[in-house]
């Protein structure tokens, strides 16, 4: 018993002697590591190693993990998230090693990697002449990153234009007097979809500038059962439509008296009274009179109805046809299968394989 006590005393005395080395403790992590910076695709994040007791001579190594799995070759203090990281939880493991080779590993809290975002440098724009039938083209603008794909959508006064989804857009009759703009949508793998709109263009103009203004007045013959308010309005709409004679540079203005010509809504039985060449079955033009047969105005023609074409289009056609005679146009034929017939063809009497058409063809856009 005395020998054992003596042995313990020797050990205690030795431990108290100068130069005795006790077993070294591994580094102690007192504040966990952290991922600093925005965890965004392709943006750099940096590992903050955390705090480690009072020791100063520590070396650190890093391992980035995706979920719970180490990322190959991601062993630096800095890391750029990759496509596979998007939507996943990213962490960094920091291992601190002291001079004695003792080490401790601590892990940061997880951050979720997000898609990167585009930055618009220069907004989209529209180039071209703003006239009916002309083609304008969108410039997609400049973005901080070159987009992978670009799509287009055209708007008229803020409302989507149906079917207008390409970089180039042919201006339509409905655009005249209105403003168009284009919306550009950009996409790229790893990036959030983004979009931007051009500024609105100036008002779209008619196909050609106004070269002549013709004045007209509205008259009637015989017993009229059609609604005259509708007749006046629809005649004016036909004359103003960019698809009509306005595309030849002719404008029309209604007057109460006088005028260059008269548009007459005539009871069918009164039409022959204008000239022996006129028939009670059809509309006619004689001198200054553009005569619209009330029977046809209300019911269209048999061939038009067989083709199931709208009555409104027939009314456009008959006004354009008879006014075309007043402008100096004669009758035309059509010999091409399924093409649009000239408006100056007697479409109610035969089409020669062509299709009904209420508007002048490009080849008809002239006047005397």
C-alpha positions in Angstrom: 0.0 0.0 0.0 2.8 2.3 0.9 4.5 1.6 -2.5 1.4 2.5 -4.4 1.1 5.8 -2.7 4.7 6.6 -3.4 4.1 5.8 -7.1 1.2 8.2 -7.4 3.2 10.9 -5.7 6.0 10.5 -8.2 3.6 10.9 -11.1 2.0 14.0 -9.6 5.4 15.5 -8.9 6.6 14.8 -12.5 3.4 16.4 -13.9 4.2 19.6 -12.0 7.8 19.8 -13.2 8.6 22.3 -16.0 8.7 21.0 -19.6 6.1 18.3 -19.0 3.7 18.0 -22.1 0.0 17.2 -21.4 -2.3 15.7 -24.1 -3.3 18.4 -26.7 -7.1 19.2 -27.1 -8.4 19.5 -30.7 -9.5 23.0 -31.9 -12.8 24.2 -30.5 -15.4 25.8 -32.8 -17.2 28.6 -30.9 -19.2 30.1 -33.8 -20.2 28.0 -36.8 -19.0 28.8 -40.3 -21.3 30.7 -42.7 -21.8 31.1 -46.4 -21.5 34.8 -47.4 -22.7 36.4 -50.6 -25.8 35.8 -52.7 -26.4 32.0 -53.3 -27.3 32.6 -57.0 -26.3 30.6 -60.1 -22.8 31.7 -61.3 -22.5 34.3 -58.5 -19.5 33.8 -56.2 -20.1 32.8 -52.5 -17.4 32.8 -49.9 -17.0 30.6 -46.8 -16.5 32.4 -43.5 -14.6 29.9 -41.3 -16.4 30.8 -38.1 -14.7 31.4 -34.7 -12.3 28.9 -33.1 -11.5 29.4 -29.4 -8.4 31.4 -28.5 -6.0 29.6 -30.8 -4.5 31.6 -33.6 -2.2 29.2 -35.4 -4.9 27.2 -37.3 -5.1 26.2 -40.9 -8.5 25.8 -42.6 -9.7 23.5 -45.4 -13.1 23.6 -47.1 -15.5 21.2 -48.6 -18.7 22.4 -50.3 -21.7 20.1 -50.2 -24.9 19.9 -52.2 -27.5 18.5 -49.8 -25.5 16.0 -47.9 -23.1 15.1 -50.7 -19.7 16.6 -51.3 -19.2 18.5 -54.5 -16.3 17.3 -56.5 -13.4 19.8 -56.9 -15.3 22.3 -54.6 -12.6 22.6 -51.9 -11.7 26.2 -52.0 -12.9 29.1 -49.9 -14.8 30.5 -52.8 -17.5 28.7 -54.9 -19.7 29.6 -57.9 -23.1 27.7 -57.8 -23.7 25.5 -60.8 -26.8 24.4 -62.7 -27.2 21.3 -60.6 -27.2 23.5 -57.4 -30.3 25.5 -58.4 -33.1 24.7 -55.9 -30.7 22.7 -53.8 -29.3 23.4 -50.3 -25.7 24.4 -50.2 -23.4 24.1 -47.2 -19.7 24.5 -46.5 -17.7 22.2 -44.1 -14.7 23.9 -42.5 -12.0 21.8 -41.0 -9.6 23.6 -38.6 -6.2 22.0 -37.9 -3.7 23.1 -35.2 0.1 22.8 -35.2 -0.1 19.5 -33.5 -2.2 18.1 -36.3 -5.4 17.9 -34.3 -8.5 18.9 -36.3 -12.2 19.7 -35.9 -14.8 20.0 -38.6 -17.8 22.4 -38.4 -20.6 22.9 -40.9 -22.4 26.0 -41.9 -26.2 26.5 -42.1 -27.7 25.6 -45.5 -28.6 28.2 -48.1 -30.8 27.5 -51.1 -29.4 28.3 -54.5 -31.6 30.5 -56.7 -31.6 31.2 -60.5 -29.7 34.2 -61.7 -31.5 37.2 -63.1 -31.1 39.2 -66.3 -30.5 42.9 -66.1 -31.9 45.1 -68.9 -29.2 47.4 -70.4 -31.1 48.9 -73.3 -34.8 48.3 -73.8 -36.3 46.7 -76.9 -37.3 49.0 -79.9 -39.2 48.8 -83.1 -37.7 49.7 -86.5 -39.4 50.4 -89.7 -42.0 52.7 -91.4 -45.2 52.8 -89.5 -47.6 52.4 -92.4 -50.3 49.9 -93.2 -48.9 46.8 -95.1 -45.3 47.7 -94.1 -43.2 45.2 -92.1 -41.6 46.4 -88.9 -38.9 44.6 -86.9 -38.2 44.3 -83.2 -34.8 44.8 -81.7 -34.7 42.7 -78.6 -32.6 45.2 -76.7 -29.4 44.5 -74.7 -29.3 42.3 -71.7 -26.5 41.8 -69.1 -26.3 38.2 -70.3 -26.9 37.0 -73.8 -30.3 35.2 -73.8 -30.5 31.6 -74.8 -33.9 32.2 -76.5 -36.0 35.3 -77.3 -39.7 35.4 -78.0 -41.8 38.3 -79.2 -45.4 39.4 -78.6 -46.9 42.5 -80.4 -49.5 44.8 -78.8 -51.9 47.4 -80.2 -52.7 50.2 -77.8 -51.8 47.8 -74.9 -53.9 44.9 -76.2 -52.3 41.7 -77.6 -52.5 41.3 -81.3 -53.7 37.8 -82.0 -51.1 35.6 -83.7 -48.4 38.3 -83.7 -45.5 36.3 -82.2 -42.6 36.8 -84.4 -39.7 39.3 -84.6 -41.2 40.9 -87.7 -44.7 42.1 -87.9 -46.7 43.3 -90.9 -48.9 46.3 -90.0 -52.6 45.6 -90.4 -55.6 47.7 -91.3 -56.7 47.5 -87.6 -53.4 49.2 -86.6 -54.0 52.4 -88.6 -54.5 55.3 -86.2 -53.2 53.3 -83.3 -49.8 52.6 -81.7 -48.0 49.3 -81.6 -45.2 48.0 -79.4 -43.4 44.8 -78.9 -42.8 42.7 -75.7 -39.6 40.7 -75.6 -39.3 37.6 -73.3 -35.8 36.3 -72.7 -34.8 32.9 -71.3 -31.6 31.1 -70.5 -30.7 28.0 -68.6 -30.0 28.9 -65.0 -31.7 32.3 -65.2 -35.2 33.5 -64.3 -37.3 34.4 -67.3 -37.6 38.1 -67.8 -39.4 40.5 -70.2 -39.4 44.1 -71.3 -41.4 46.2 -73.7 -40.5 48.8 -76.3 -41.9 52.3 -76.2 -45.0 52.7 -78.2 -44.5 53.8 -81.7 -46.2 56.8 -83.3 -49.6 56.3 -84.8 -49.7 53.8 -87.7 -50.5 55.7 -90.9 -52.5 54.6 -94.0 -50.7 52.8 -96.8 -50.2 56.0 -98.7 -50.6 59.7 -97.8 -53.9 61.4 -98.6 -53.8 62.6 -102.2 -57.4 63.6 -102.9 -60.5 64.2 -100.8 -63.9 63.4 -102.5 -67.1 64.7 -100.9 -70.3 62.8 -101.0 -73.9 63.1 -99.8 -76.4 60.4 -98.9 -79.7 60.2 -100.8 -82.6 57.8 -101.0 -85.1 56.7 -103.7 -88.5 55.0 -103.2 -89.7 53.4 -100.0 -86.8 52.7 -97.6 -87.2 50.1 -94.9 -83.5 49.8 -94.1 -82.2 51.8 -91.1 -80.7 54.9 -92.5 -78.6 55.5 -89.5 -76.9 52.2 -90.0 -76.6 52.9 -93.8 -74.8 56.2 -93.2 -72.5 54.8 -90.6 -71.5 51.7 -92.6 -70.9 53.6 -95.8 -68.6 56.0 -93.9 -66.8 53.0 -92.3 -66.2 51.5 -95.7 -64.8 54.7 -97.1 -62.5 55.2 -94.1 -61.2 51.6 -93.9 -57.5 51.3 -94.8 -58.3 48.2 -96.9 -60.5 50.3 -99.2 -60.0 53.1 -101.7 -58.3 55.1 -99.0 -55.2 52.9 -99.8 -55.2 54.5 -103.2 -54.9 57.9 -101.5 -58.5 58.9 -101.7 -60.3 60.2 -98.7 -64.0 60.7 -98.4 -66.0 63.3 -96.5 -69.7 63.4 -96.2 -71.6 66.7 -96.8 -75.3 67.5 -96.5 -75.6 69.3 -99.8 -73.8 69.2 -103.1 -70.7 67.0 -103.0 -68.7 65.3 -105.8 -71.0 62.3 -105.9 -74.1 60.8 -104.2 -74.5 57.5 -102.5 -78.1 56.5 -103.0 -80.0 53.8 -101.1 -82.7 52.9 -103.6 -85.8 50.7 -103.4 -85.1 47.9 -105.9 -87.9 48.9 -108.2 -86.5 52.4 -108.6 -83.0 51.4 -109.6 -83.8 51.1 -113.4 -85.1 54.7 -113.3 -81.5 55.9 -113.2 -80.6 54.3 -116.5 -81.7 51.5 -118.8 -78.4 49.7 -118.1 -79.5 49.3 -114.4 -81.5 46.4 -113.1 -83.9 46.0 -110.2 -81.8 43.0 -109.2 -78.5 44.7 -108.7 -76.8 47.9 -107.6 -75.5 50.3 -110.2 -73.6 53.4 -110.9 -74.8 56.2 -113.2 -72.8 59.5 -113.5 -72.5 61.0 -110.1 -74.8 58.4 -108.5 -73.5 55.4 -106.6 -76.7 53.4 -106.3 -77.1 50.7 -103.7 -80.0 48.4 -104.2 -81.9 48.1 -101.0 -82.8 44.5 -101.7 -79.1 43.6 -101.8 -78.1 45.9 -98.9 -80.5 44.0 -96.7 -80.1 40.5 -98.0 -76.7 40.3 -100.0 -76.7 38.2 -103.1 -77.5 34.5 -103.6 -73.8 33.6 -104.3 -72.6 35.5 -101.3 -75.1 33.7 -99.1 -74.2 30.3 -100.6 -70.6 31.0 -99.6 -71.8 31.9 -96.1 -70.0 35.2 -96.2 -71.1 37.9 -93.7 -73.6 40.4 -94.8 -71.3 43.2 -93.5 -68.6 42.1 -96.0 -71.1 42.2 -98.8 -72.0 45.8 -97.9 -68.3 46.7 -98.0 -68.0 45.0 -101.4 -71.0 46.7 -103.0 -70.0 50.2 -101.8 -66.4 49.7 -102.9 -67.5 48.2 -106.3 -69.9 51.0 -107.3 -67.6 53.7 -105.9 -64.8 52.1 -107.9 -66.8 52.8 -111.1 -67.1 56.4 -110.0 -63.3 56.6 -109.5 -62.8 55.3 -113.1 -62.6 51.6 -112.8 -64.3 49.1 -115.2 -65.2 45.5 -114.6 -62.5 42.9 -114.2 -62.3 39.2 -114.5 -60.4 36.6 -112.5 -58.9 33.4 -113.9 -56.8 32.0 -111.0 -58.1 29.2 -108.9 -59.0 30.2 -105.3 -57.4 33.7 -105.5 -59.2 36.7 -104.1 -61.4 38.2 -106.8 -60.9 41.9 -107.7 -63.5 44.1 -106.1 -64.3 45.3 -109.6 -65.3 41.9 -110.6 -69.1 41.2 -110.8 -68.7 38.7 -108.0 -72.5 38.1 -107.6 -72.7 36.9 -111.2 -69.7 34.5 -111.2 -66.3 34.0 -109.7 -64.4 32.0 -112.3 -63.0 29.8 -109.5 -61.9 32.8 -107.4 -63.1 33.8 -103.9 -65.4 36.5 -102.8 -63.5 39.6 -101.7 -64.9 43.0 -100.4 -61.7 45.0 -100.8 -59.7 46.4 -103.8 -56.6 44.3 -104.7 -53.2 46.0 -104.7 -53.4 46.1 -108.5 -56.6 48.1 -108.3 -55.4 50.9 -106.1 -55.5 53.8 -108.5 -58.0 56.4 -109.6 -58.5 58.9 -112.3 
